[in-house]
């Protein structure tokens, strides 16, 4: 039987004190200098809004699994990868749907 050594803990004096001001969100005045075109995703209405894979799947009436497989194959809707997060632009989804319109089942 293998016995693990006890984890050693560091005394608290080695960690910097957490100042609540240092961890707070940026103030509105600081973000205004970036320009009026930048807005948080939750403030955007419809146009230019980024959707999560779940929201996108609900919007397109398909499964999240299909979206993940389509990303791997490269034939799904265009997406943005921010860190580990996947997001879909609402306007790009509409353009992608329009580009996949068919008039007949014999069309490829």
Biopython code that builds the backbone (N, CA, C, O; Angstrom):
import numpy as np
from Bio.PDB.StructureBuilder import StructureBuilder

atoms = [
    (1, "UNK", "N", (0.850, -1.173, 0.000)),
    (1, "UNK", "CA", (0.000, 0.000, 0.000)),
    (1, "UNK", "C", (0.896, 1.235, 0.000)),
    (1, "UNK", "O", (1.880, 1.312, 0.736)),
    (2, "UNK", "N", (0.522, 2.214, -0.859)),
    (2, "UNK", "CA", (1.293, 3.444, -0.986)),
    (2, "UNK", "C", (0.680, 4.522, -0.098)),
    (2, "UNK", "O", (-0.522, 4.776, -0.163)),
    (3, "UNK", "N", (1.495, 5.142, 0.716)),
    (3, "UNK", "CA", (1.013, 6.209, 1.608)),
    (3, "UNK", "C", (1.505, 7.539, 1.066)),
    (3, "UNK", "O", (2.699, 7.738, 0.841)),
    (4, "UNK", "N", (0.561, 8.439, 0.862)),
    (4, "UNK", "CA", (0.905, 9.772, 0.374)),
    (4, "UNK", "C", (1.419, 10.633, 1.512)),
    (4, "UNK", "O", (0.902, 10.567, 2.627)),
    (5, "UNK", "N", (2.443, 11.449, 1.237)),
    (5, "UNK", "CA", (2.884, 12.380, 2.289)),
    (5, "UNK", "C", (1.839, 13.476, 2.472)),
    (5, "UNK", "O", (1.113, 13.825, 1.541)),
    (6, "UNK", "N", (1.779, 14.000, 3.662)),
    (6, "UNK", "CA", (0.834, 15.076, 3.942)),
    (6, "UNK", "C", (1.204, 16.311, 3.140)),
    (6, "UNK", "O", (2.379, 16.635, 2.962)),
    (7, "UNK", "N", (0.172, 16.990, 2.663)),
    (7, "UNK", "CA", (0.407, 18.229, 1.915)),
    (7, "UNK", "C", (0.910, 19.294, 2.875)),
    (7, "UNK", "O", (0.378, 19.461, 3.973)),
    (8, "UNK", "N", (1.928, 20.003, 2.451)),
    (8, "UNK", "CA", (2.465, 21.057, 3.291)),
    (8, "UNK", "C", (1.726, 22.353, 2.974)),
    (8, "UNK", "O", (1.483, 22.673, 1.810)),
    (9, "UNK", "N", (1.385, 23.068, 3.987)),
    (9, "UNK", "CA", (0.695, 24.333, 3.800)),
    (9, "UNK", "C", (1.646, 25.472, 4.106)),
    (9, "UNK", "O", (2.498, 25.378, 4.989)),
    (10, "UNK", "N", (1.480, 26.550, 3.354)),
    (10, "UNK", "CA", (2.317, 27.730, 3.573)),
    (10, "UNK", "C", (1.643, 28.640, 4.592)),
    (10, "UNK", "O", (0.417, 28.747, 4.608)),
    (11, "UNK", "N", (2.407, 29.277, 5.417)),
    (11, "UNK", "CA", (1.809, 30.240, 6.342)),
    (11, "UNK", "C", (1.148, 31.372, 5.559)),
    (11, "UNK", "O", (1.593, 31.714, 4.463)),
    (12, "UNK", "N", (0.109, 31.941, 6.110)),
    (12, "UNK", "CA", (-0.636, 32.997, 5.439)),
    (12, "UNK", "C", (0.187, 34.243, 5.168)),
    (12, "UNK", "O", (-0.159, 35.023, 4.280)),
    (13, "UNK", "N", (1.263, 34.450, 5.905)),
    (13, "UNK", "CA", (2.049, 35.665, 5.724)),
    (13, "UNK", "C", (2.710, 35.713, 4.346)),
    (13, "UNK", "O", (3.138, 36.787, 3.920)),
    (14, "UNK", "N", (2.810, 34.567, 3.623)),
    (14, "UNK", "CA", (3.432, 34.539, 2.300)),
    (14, "UNK", "C", (2.482, 34.971, 1.185)),
    (14, "UNK", "O", (2.917, 35.231, 0.063)),
    (15, "UNK", "N", (1.202, 35.046, 1.486)),
    (15, "UNK", "CA", (0.224, 35.427, 0.485)),
    (15, "UNK", "C", (-0.091, 36.908, 0.607)),
    (15, "UNK", "O", (-0.240, 37.412, 1.720)),
    (16, "UNK", "N", (-0.196, 37.625, -0.519)),
    (16, "UNK", "CA", (-0.537, 39.051, -0.433)),
    (16, "UNK", "C", (-1.965, 39.234, 0.053)),
    (16, "UNK", "O", (-2.845, 38.421, -0.230)),
    (17, "UNK", "N", (-2.175, 40.296, 0.775)),
    (17, "UNK", "CA", (-3.512, 40.587, 1.276)),
    (17, "UNK", "C", (-4.412, 40.954, 0.107)),
    (17, "UNK", "O", (-3.995, 41.661, -0.810)),
    (18, "UNK", "N", (-5.631, 40.476, 0.144)),
    (18, "UNK", "CA", (-6.576, 40.795, -0.922)),
    (18, "UNK", "C", (-7.273, 42.104, -0.616)),
    (18, "UNK", "O", (-8.014, 42.221, 0.360)),
    (19, "UNK", "N", (-7.029, 43.060, -1.444)),
    (19, "UNK", "CA", (-7.673, 44.357, -1.313)),
    (19, "UNK", "C", (-8.907, 44.338, -2.203)),
    (19, "UNK", "O", (-8.797, 44.060, -3.397)),
    (20, "UNK", "N", (-10.070, 44.628, -1.650)),
    (20, "UNK", "CA", (-11.296, 44.553, -2.433)),
    (20, "UNK", "C", (-11.282, 45.528, -3.608)),
    (20, "UNK", "O", (-11.916, 45.263, -4.629)),
    (21, "UNK", "N", (-10.581, 46.634, -3.485)),
    (21, "UNK", "CA", (-10.504, 47.597, -4.582)),
    (21, "UNK", "C", (-9.692, 47.039, -5.742)),
    (21, "UNK", "O", (-9.977, 47.351, -6.898)),
    (22, "UNK", "N", (-8.694, 46.225, -5.455)),
    (22, "UNK", "CA", (-7.840, 45.665, -6.504)),
    (22, "UNK", "C", (-8.582, 44.622, -7.328)),
    (22, "UNK", "O", (-8.228, 44.399, -8.486)),
    (23, "UNK", "N", (-9.605, 43.975, -6.763)),
    (23, "UNK", "CA", (-10.334, 42.933, -7.453)),
    (23, "UNK", "C", (-11.688, 43.391, -7.966)),
    (23, "UNK", "O", (-12.465, 42.563, -8.440)),
    (24, "UNK", "N", (-11.992, 44.646, -7.892)),
    (24, "UNK", "CA", (-13.300, 45.120, -8.335)),
    (24, "UNK", "C", (-13.311, 45.301, -9.850)),
    (24, "UNK", "O", (-12.258, 45.403, -10.480)),
    (25, "UNK", "N", (-14.509, 45.340, -10.427)),
    (25, "UNK", "CA", (-14.683, 45.518, -11.870)),
    (25, "UNK", "C", (-14.253, 46.929, -12.262)),
    (25, "UNK", "O", (-14.267, 47.835, -11.429)),
    (26, "UNK", "N", (-13.871, 47.121, -13.526)),
    (26, "UNK", "CA", (-13.469, 48.462, -13.955)),
    (26, "UNK", "C", (-14.630, 49.449, -13.848)),
    (26, "UNK", "O", (-15.794, 49.095, -14.030)),
    (27, "UNK", "N", (-14.280, 50.673, -13.552)),
    (27, "UNK", "CA", (-15.306, 51.700, -13.409)),
    (27, "UNK", "C", (-15.796, 52.147, -14.777)),
    (27, "UNK", "O", (-15.086, 52.002, -15.773)),
    (28, "UNK", "N", (-16.990, 52.681, -14.827)),
    (28, "UNK", "CA", (-17.590, 53.104, -16.093)),
    (28, "UNK", "C", (-16.746, 54.172, -16.770)),
    (28, "UNK", "O", (-16.612, 54.160, -17.994)),
    (29, "UNK", "N", (-16.178, 55.090, -16.011)),
    (29, "UNK", "CA", (-15.379, 56.158, -16.601)),
    (29, "UNK", "C", (-14.186, 55.601, -17.360)),
    (29, "UNK", "O", (-13.815, 56.140, -18.403)),
    (30, "UNK", "N", (-13.572, 54.521, -16.852)),
    (30, "UNK", "CA", (-12.418, 53.924, -17.518)),
    (30, "UNK", "C", (-12.822, 53.253, -18.831)),
    (30, "UNK", "O", (-12.067, 53.310, -19.801)),
    (31, "UNK", "N", (-13.986, 52.624, -18.882)),
    (31, "UNK", "CA", (-14.414, 51.932, -20.093)),
    (31, "UNK", "C", (-14.945, 52.902, -21.142)),
    (31, "UNK", "O", (-14.952, 52.572, -22.328)),
    (32, "UNK", "N", (-15.390, 54.095, -20.734)),
    (32, "UNK", "CA", (-15.883, 55.071, -21.697)),
    (32, "UNK", "C", (-14.774, 55.555, -22.618)),
    (32, "UNK", "O", (-15.046, 55.936, -23.757)),
    (33, "UNK", "N", (-13.548, 55.549, -22.157)),
    (33, "UNK", "CA", (-12.448, 56.014, -22.984)),
    (33, "UNK", "C", (-12.164, 55.061, -24.143)),
    (33, "UNK", "O", (-11.482, 55.443, -25.094)),
    (34, "UNK", "N", (-12.678, 53.820, -24.085)),
    (34, "UNK", "CA", (-12.482, 52.861, -25.161)),
    (34, "UNK", "C", (-13.336, 53.181, -26.382)),
    (34, "UNK", "O", (-13.101, 52.641, -27.463)),
    (35, "UNK", "N", (-14.293, 54.027, -26.220)),
    (35, "UNK", "CA", (-15.141, 54.400, -27.339)),
    (35, "UNK", "C", (-16.568, 53.926, -27.118)),
    (35, "UNK", "O", (-16.821, 53.031, -26.312)),
    (36, "UNK", "N", (-17.480, 54.527, -27.834)),
    (36, "UNK", "CA", (-18.886, 54.198, -27.650)),
    (36, "UNK", "C", (-19.278, 52.914, -28.382)),
    (36, "UNK", "O", (-20.380, 52.406, -28.176)),
    (37, "UNK", "N", (-18.392, 52.375, -29.238)),
    (37, "UNK", "CA", (-18.746, 51.175, -29.983)),
    (37, "UNK", "C", (-18.610, 49.908, -29.151)),
    (37, "UNK", "O", (-19.228, 48.898, -29.487)),
    (38, "UNK", "N", (-17.821, 49.923, -28.077)),
    (38, "UNK", "CA", (-17.648, 48.737, -27.261)),
    (38, "UNK", "C", (-18.707, 48.683, -26.176)),
    (38, "UNK", "O", (-18.846, 49.609, -25.377)),
    (39, "UNK", "N", (-19.459, 47.577, -26.157)),
    (39, "UNK", "CA", (-20.462, 47.377, -25.126)),
    (39, "UNK", "C", (-20.365, 45.938, -24.649)),
    (39, "UNK", "O", (-20.016, 45.052, -25.428)),
    (40, "UNK", "N", (-20.670, 45.693, -23.374)),
    (40, "UNK", "CA", (-20.688, 44.316, -22.905)),
    (40, "UNK", "C", (-21.717, 43.500, -23.683)),
    (40, "UNK", "O", (-22.724, 44.045, -24.136)),
    (41, "UNK", "N", (-21.472, 42.200, -23.842)),
    (41, "UNK", "CA", (-22.353, 41.342, -24.638)),
    (41, "UNK", "C", (-23.777, 41.360, -24.110)),
    (41, "UNK", "O", (-24.720, 41.258, -24.895)),
    (42, "UNK", "N", (-23.959, 41.486, -22.797)),
    (42, "UNK", "CA", (-25.320, 41.448, -22.268)),
    (42, "UNK", "C", (-26.100, 42.715, -22.573)),
    (42, "UNK", "O", (-27.326, 42.721, -22.459)),
    (43, "UNK", "N", (-25.409, 43.807, -22.964)),
    (43, "UNK", "CA", (-26.106, 45.042, -23.294)),
    (43, "UNK", "C", (-26.500, 45.116, -24.760)),
    (43, "UNK", "O", (-27.326, 45.949, -25.134)),
    (44, "UNK", "N", (-25.931, 44.271, -25.587)),
    (44, "UNK", "CA", (-26.250, 44.301, -27.003)),
    (44, "UNK", "C", (-27.592, 43.618, -27.235)),
    (44, "UNK", "O", (-27.852, 42.546, -26.689)),
    (45, "UNK", "N", (-28.421, 44.227, -28.029)),
    (45, "UNK", "CA", (-29.729, 43.661, -28.330)),
    (45, "UNK", "C", (-29.759, 43.183, -29.767)),
    (45, "UNK", "O", (-29.708, 43.995, -30.692)),
    (46, "UNK", "N", (-29.840, 41.870, -29.967)),
    (46, "UNK", "CA", (-29.961, 41.311, -31.302)),
    (46, "UNK", "C", (-28.716, 41.476, -32.130)),
    (46, "UNK", "O", (-27.903, 40.556, -32.216)),
    (47, "UNK", "N", (-28.553, 42.615, -32.735)),
    (47, "UNK", "CA", (-27.458, 42.854, -33.659)),
    (47, "UNK", "C", (-26.120, 42.799, -32.945)),
    (47, "UNK", "O", (-25.891, 43.534, -31.985)),
    (48, "UNK", "N", (-25.233, 41.924, -33.415)),
    (48, "UNK", "CA", (-23.904, 41.839, -32.846)),
    (48, "UNK", "C", (-23.822, 41.071, -31.540)),
    (48, "UNK", "O", (-22.755, 41.009, -30.929)),
    (49, "UNK", "N", (-24.919, 40.490, -31.103)),
    (49, "UNK", "CA", (-24.928, 39.769, -29.830)),
    (49, "UNK", "C", (-24.255, 38.419, -29.987)),
    (49, "UNK", "O", (-24.453, 37.730, -30.987)),
    (50, "UNK", "N", (-23.460, 38.044, -28.998)),
    (50, "UNK", "CA", (-22.806, 36.746, -28.999)),
    (50, "UNK", "C", (-23.654, 35.751, -28.219)),
    (50, "UNK", "O", (-24.108, 36.037, -27.111)),
    (51, "UNK", "N", (-23.861, 34.577, -28.812)),
    (51, "UNK", "CA", (-24.673, 33.535, -28.183)),
    (51, "UNK", "C", (-23.794, 32.379, -27.745)),
    (51, "UNK", "O", (-22.783, 32.081, -28.382)),
    (52, "UNK", "N", (-24.176, 31.737, -26.670)),
    (52, "UNK", "CA", (-23.495, 30.532, -26.205)),
    (52, "UNK", "C", (-23.914, 29.373, -27.111)),
    (52, "UNK", "O", (-24.895, 29.494, -27.844)),
    (53, "UNK", "N", (-23.187, 28.254, -27.072)),
    (53, "UNK", "CA", (-23.613, 27.096, -27.860)),
    (53, "UNK", "C", (-25.029, 26.624, -27.512)),
    (53, "UNK", "O", (-25.772, 26.201, -28.397)),
    (54, "UNK", "N", (-25.397, 26.693, -26.258)),
    (54, "UNK", "CA", (-26.754, 26.287, -25.867)),
    (54, "UNK", "C", (-27.804, 27.204, -26.486)),
    (54, "UNK", "O", (-28.810, 26.738, -27.020)),
    (55, "UNK", "N", (-27.559, 28.525, -26.408)),
    (55, "UNK", "CA", (-28.504, 29.478, -27.011)),
    (55, "UNK", "C", (-28.570, 29.287, -28.522)),
    (55, "UNK", "O", (-29.640, 29.386, -29.122)),
    (56, "UNK", "N", (-27.412, 29.013, -29.133)),
    (56, "UNK", "CA", (-27.362, 28.813, -30.577)),
    (56, "UNK", "C", (-28.127, 27.559, -30.971)),
    (56, "UNK", "O", (-28.881, 27.568, -31.944)),
    (57, "UNK", "N", (-27.938, 26.483, -30.218)),
    (57, "UNK", "CA", (-28.652, 25.238, -30.509)),
    (57, "UNK", "C", (-30.157, 25.446, -30.397)),
    (57, "UNK", "O", (-30.912, 24.952, -31.234)),
    (58, "UNK", "N", (-30.601, 26.170, -29.376)),
    (58, "UNK", "CA", (-32.031, 26.459, -29.231)),
    (58, "UNK", "C", (-32.531, 27.321, -30.381)),
    (58, "UNK", "O", (-33.623, 27.091, -30.902)),
    (59, "UNK", "N", (-31.742, 28.306, -30.777)),
    (59, "UNK", "CA", (-32.120, 29.202, -31.869)),
    (59, "UNK", "C", (-32.264, 28.445, -33.188)),
    (59, "UNK", "O", (-33.215, 28.670, -33.935)),
    (60, "UNK", "N", (-31.306, 27.538, -33.475)),
    (60, "UNK", "CA", (-31.322, 26.773, -34.721)),
    (60, "UNK", "C", (-32.174, 25.509, -34.635)),
    (60, "UNK", "O", (-32.379, 24.835, -35.644)),
    (61, "UNK", "N", (-32.670, 25.184, -33.452)),
    (61, "UNK", "CA", (-33.461, 23.969, -33.219)),
    (61, "UNK", "C", (-32.665, 22.711, -33.562)),
    (61, "UNK", "O", (-33.167, 21.802, -34.224)),
    (62, "UNK", "N", (-31.413, 22.677, -33.095)),
    (62, "UNK", "CA", (-30.543, 21.520, -33.264)),
    (62, "UNK", "C", (-29.891, 21.222, -31.921)),
    (62, "UNK", "O", (-30.048, 21.989, -30.971)),
    (63, "UNK", "N", (-29.163, 20.117, -31.834)),
    (63, "UNK", "CA", (-28.535, 19.761, -30.556)),
    (63, "UNK", "C", (-27.178, 20.444, -30.414)),
    (63, "UNK", "O", (-26.536, 20.809, -31.399)),
    (64, "UNK", "N", (-26.765, 20.603, -29.168)),
    (64, "UNK", "CA", (-25.429, 21.145, -28.894)),
    (64, "UNK", "C", (-24.358, 20.192, -29.417)),
    (64, "UNK", "O", (-23.283, 20.622, -29.835)),
    (65, "UNK", "N", (-24.661, 18.902, -29.390)),
    (65, "UNK", "CA", (-23.723, 17.899, -29.894)),
    (65, "UNK", "C", (-23.481, 18.097, -31.397)),
    (65, "UNK", "O", (-22.349, 17.980, -31.866)),
    (66, "UNK", "N", (-24.549, 18.397, -32.147)),
    (66, "UNK", "CA", (-24.387, 18.625, -33.583)),
    (66, "UNK", "C", (-23.486, 19.835, -33.816)),
    (66, "UNK", "O", (-22.632, 19.812, -34.702)),
    (67, "UNK", "N", (-23.673, 20.887, -33.027)),
    (67, "UNK", "CA", (-22.828, 22.078, -33.161)),
    (67, "UNK", "C", (-21.362, 21.749, -32.905)),
    (67, "UNK", "O", (-20.485, 22.204, -33.640)),
    (68, "UNK", "N", (-21.093, 20.960, -31.869)),
    (68, "UNK", "CA", (-19.712, 20.591, -31.539)),
    (68, "UNK", "C", (-19.094, 19.773, -32.674)),
    (68, "UNK", "O", (-17.938, 19.989, -33.036)),
    (69, "UNK", "N", (-19.856, 18.841, -33.233)),
    (69, "UNK", "CA", (-19.353, 18.023, -34.338)),
    (69, "UNK", "C", (-19.150, 18.868, -35.590)),
    (69, "UNK", "O", (-18.193, 18.653, -36.334)),
    (70, "UNK", "N", (-20.041, 19.825, -35.829)),
    (70, "UNK", "CA", (-19.915, 20.710, -36.989)),
    (70, "UNK", "C", (-18.684, 21.604, -36.860)),
    (70, "UNK", "O", (-18.047, 21.923, -37.864)),
    (71, "UNK", "N", (-18.342, 22.014, -35.632)),
    (71, "UNK", "CA", (-17.119, 22.794, -35.426)),
    (71, "UNK", "C", (-15.901, 21.965, -35.780)),
    (71, "UNK", "O", (-14.961, 22.471, -36.393)),
    (72, "UNK", "N", (-15.909, 20.679, -35.396)),
    (72, "UNK", "CA", (-14.775, 19.801, -35.704)),
    (72, "UNK", "C", (-14.660, 19.557, -37.213)),
    (72, "UNK", "O", (-13.559, 19.555, -37.763)),
    (73, "UNK", "N", (-15.807, 19.353, -37.880)),
    (73, "UNK", "CA", (-15.796, 19.105, -39.321)),
    (73, "UNK", "C", (-15.518, 20.379, -40.116)),
    (73, "UNK", "O", (-14.983, 20.330, -41.223)),
    (74, "UNK", "N", (-15.890, 21.520, -39.533)),
    (74, "UNK", "CA", (-15.694, 22.791, -40.219)),
    (74, "UNK", "C", (-16.846, 23.182, -41.128)),
    (74, "UNK", "O", (-16.696, 24.075, -41.962)),
    (75, "UNK", "N", (-18.003, 22.526, -40.982)),
    (75, "UNK", "CA", (-19.134, 22.852, -41.851)),
    (75, "UNK", "C", (-20.303, 23.499, -41.105)),
    (75, "UNK", "O", (-21.391, 23.640, -41.664)),
    (76, "UNK", "N", (-20.089, 23.886, -39.869)),
    (76, "UNK", "CA", (-21.145, 24.513, -39.084)),
    (76, "UNK", "C", (-21.114, 26.025, -39.212)),
    (76, "UNK", "O", (-20.360, 26.579, -40.011)),
    (77, "UNK", "N", (-21.940, 26.682, -38.418)),
    (77, "UNK", "CA", (-21.955, 28.145, -38.441)),
    (77, "UNK", "C", (-20.631, 28.709, -37.930)),
    (77, "UNK", "O", (-19.962, 28.068, -37.120)),
    (78, "UNK", "N", (-20.243, 29.904, -38.396)),
    (78, "UNK", "CA", (-18.997, 30.510, -37.919)),
    (78, "UNK", "C", (-19.092, 30.822, -36.427)),
    (78, "UNK", "O", (-20.149, 31.201, -35.924)),
    (79, "UNK", "N", (-17.982, 30.657, -35.742)),
    (79, "UNK", "CA", (-17.956, 30.881, -34.301)),
    (79, "UNK", "C", (-16.692, 31.634, -33.914)),
    (79, "UNK", "O", (-15.747, 31.759, -34.693)),
    (80, "UNK", "N", (-16.710, 32.130, -32.687)),
    (80, "UNK", "CA", (-15.571, 32.844, -32.123)),
    (80, "UNK", "C", (-15.134, 32.069, -30.894)),
    (80, "UNK", "O", (-15.966, 31.651, -30.088)),
    (81, "UNK", "N", (-13.833, 31.879, -30.749)),
    (81, "UNK", "CA", (-13.319, 31.212, -29.564)),
    (81, "UNK", "C", (-12.567, 32.246, -28.736)),
    (81, "UNK", "O", (-11.566, 32.806, -29.182)),
    (82, "UNK", "N", (-13.055, 32.487, -27.541)),
    (82, "UNK", "CA", (-12.454, 33.446, -26.623)),
    (82, "UNK", "C", (-11.980, 32.649, -25.420)),
    (82, "UNK", "O", (-12.779, 32.234, -24.581)),
    (83, "UNK", "N", (-10.682, 32.442, -25.346)),
    (83, "UNK", "CA", (-10.158, 31.557, -24.301)),
    (83, "UNK", "C", (-10.656, 30.151, -24.569)),
    (83, "UNK", "O", (-10.369, 29.578, -25.620)),
    (84, "UNK", "N", (-11.398, 29.592, -23.631)),
    (84, "UNK", "CA", (-11.978, 28.264, -23.815)),
    (84, "UNK", "C", (-13.446, 28.334, -24.173)),
    (84, "UNK", "O", (-14.091, 27.303, -24.363)),
    (85, "UNK", "N", (-13.986, 29.550, -24.267)),
    (85, "UNK", "CA", (-15.410, 29.740, -24.536)),
    (85, "UNK", "C", (-15.681, 29.839, -26.035)),
    (85, "UNK", "O", (-14.926, 30.463, -26.780)),
    (86, "UNK", "N", (-16.762, 29.218, -26.454)),
    (86, "UNK", "CA", (-17.220, 29.278, -27.838)),
    (86, "UNK", "C", (-18.424, 30.206, -27.867)),
    (86, "UNK", "O", (-19.327, 30.078, -27.040)),
    (87, "UNK", "N", (-18.443, 31.135, -28.808)),
    (87, "UNK", "CA", (-19.564, 32.057, -28.971)),
    (87, "UNK", "C", (-19.913, 32.178, -30.446)),
    (87, "UNK", "O", (-19.050, 32.064, -31.317)),
    (88, "UNK", "N", (-21.201, 32.412, -30.710)),
    (88, "UNK", "CA", (-21.708, 32.567, -32.066)),
    (88, "UNK", "C", (-22.333, 33.948, -32.201)),
    (88, "UNK", "O", (-23.114, 34.367, -31.346)),
    (89, "UNK", "N", (-21.992, 34.651, -33.266)),
    (89, "UNK", "CA", (-22.562, 35.958, -33.536)),
    (89, "UNK", "C", (-23.954, 35.768, -34.125)),
    (89, "UNK", "O", (-24.128, 34.980, -35.055)),
    (90, "UNK", "N", (-24.943, 36.478, -33.599)),
    (90, "UNK", "CA", (-26.330, 36.323, -34.032)),
    (90, "UNK", "C", (-26.495, 36.657, -35.518)),
    (90, "UNK", "O", (-27.197, 35.942, -36.233)),
    (91, "UNK", "N", (-25.863, 37.725, -35.987)),
    (91, "UNK", "CA", (-25.980, 38.111, -37.396)),
    (91, "UNK", "C", (-25.320, 37.079, -38.303)),
    (91, "UNK", "O", (-25.828, 36.793, -39.387)),
    (92, "UNK", "N", (-24.192, 36.520, -37.869)),
    (92, "UNK", "CA", (-23.502, 35.500, -38.663)),
    (92, "UNK", "C", (-24.335, 34.225, -38.746)),
    (92, "UNK", "O", (-24.286, 33.525, -39.758)),
    (93, "UNK", "N", (-25.101, 33.911, -37.696)),
    (93, "UNK", "CA", (-25.968, 32.735, -37.739)),
    (93, "UNK", "C", (-27.048, 32.891, -38.805)),
    (93, "UNK", "O", (-27.348, 31.948, -39.537)),
    (94, "UNK", "N", (-27.626, 34.075, -38.888)),
    (94, "UNK", "CA", (-28.668, 34.325, -39.891)),
    (94, "UNK", "C", (-28.063, 34.234, -41.290)),
    (94, "UNK", "O", (-28.664, 33.633, -42.180)),
    (95, "UNK", "N", (-26.888, 34.820, -41.497)),
    (95, "UNK", "CA", (-26.227, 34.722, -42.812)),
    (95, "UNK", "C", (-25.903, 33.270, -43.154)),
    (95, "UNK", "O", (-26.067, 32.857, -44.303)),
    (96, "UNK", "N", (-25.447, 32.490, -42.176)),
    (96, "UNK", "CA", (-25.123, 31.086, -42.408)),
    (96, "UNK", "C", (-26.370, 30.299, -42.796)),
    (96, "UNK", "O", (-26.334, 29.472, -43.707)),
    (97, "UNK", "N", (-27.481, 30.565, -42.092)),
    (97, "UNK", "CA", (-28.738, 29.876, -42.430)),
    (97, "UNK", "C", (-29.176, 30.224, -43.847)),
    (97, "UNK", "O", (-29.590, 29.341, -44.597)),
    (98, "UNK", "N", (-29.091, 31.500, -44.225)),
    (98, "UNK", "CA", (-29.500, 31.913, -45.572)),
    (98, "UNK", "C", (-28.622, 31.279, -46.637)),
    (98, "UNK", "O", (-29.096, 30.990, -47.735)),
    (99, "UNK", "N", (-27.350, 31.058, -46.328)),
    (99, "UNK", "CA", (-26.453, 30.449, -47.312)),
    (99, "UNK", "C", (-26.722, 28.952, -47.485)),
    (99, "UNK", "O", (-26.210, 28.337, -48.420)),
    (100, "UNK", "N", (-27.513, 28.370, -46.601)),
    (100, "UNK", "CA", (-27.829, 26.946, -46.686)),
    (100, "UNK", "C", (-29.273, 26.680, -47.121)),
    (100, "UNK", "O", (-29.803, 25.597, -46.874)),
    (101, "UNK", "N", (-29.904, 27.654, -47.761)),
    (101, "UNK", "CA", (-31.260, 27.461, -48.260)),
    (101, "UNK", "C", (-31.231, 26.576, -49.505)),
    (101, "UNK", "O", (-30.345, 26.713, -50.349)),
    (102, "UNK", "N", (-32.196, 25.674, -49.616)),
    (102, "UNK", "CA", (-32.313, 24.785, -50.767)),
    (102, "UNK", "C", (-33.738, 24.853, -51.298)),
    (102, "UNK", "O", (-34.683, 25.071, -50.540)),
    (103, "UNK", "N", (-33.883, 24.668, -52.595)),
    (103, "UNK", "CA", (-35.196, 24.652, -53.234)),
    (103, "UNK", "C", (-35.638, 23.231, -53.553)),
    (103, "UNK", "O", (-36.821, 22.987, -53.789)),
    (104, "UNK", "N", (-34.710, 22.303, -53.562)),
    (104, "UNK", "CA", (-35.030, 20.935, -53.915)),
    (104, "UNK", "C", (-34.135, 19.987, -53.138)),
    (104, "UNK", "O", (-33.021, 20.340, -52.752)),
    (105, "UNK", "N", (-34.641, 18.765, -52.910)),
    (105, "UNK", "CA", (-33.827, 17.774, -52.197)),
    (105, "UNK", "C", (-32.693, 17.256, -53.082)),
    (105, "UNK", "O", (-31.750, 16.643, -52.582)),
    (106, "UNK", "N", (-32.777, 17.498, -54.386)),
    (106, "UNK", "CA", (-31.713, 17.031, -55.272)),
    (106, "UNK", "C", (-30.514, 17.981, -55.308)),
    (106, "UNK", "O", (-29.477, 17.647, -55.881)),
    (107, "UNK", "N", (-30.649, 19.157, -54.703)),
    (107, "UNK", "CA", (-29.542, 20.104, -54.650)),
    (107, "UNK", "C", (-28.486, 19.609, -53.666)),
    (107, "UNK", "O", (-28.806, 19.004, -52.643)),
    (108, "UNK", "N", (-27.239, 19.873, -53.989)),
    (108, "UNK", "CA", (-26.142, 19.489, -53.096)),
    (108, "UNK", "C", (-25.639, 20.677, -52.329)),
    (108, "UNK", "O", (-24.715, 20.547, -51.526)),
]
sb = StructureBuilder()
sb.init_structure("model")
sb.init_model(0)
sb.init_chain("A")
sb.init_seg("    ")
for serial, (resi, resn, name, xyz) in enumerate(atoms, 1):
    if name == "N":
        sb.init_residue(resn, " ", resi, " ")
    sb.init_atom(name, np.array(xyz, "f"), 0.0, 1.0, " ", f" {name:<3s}", serial, name[0])
structure = sb.get_structure()
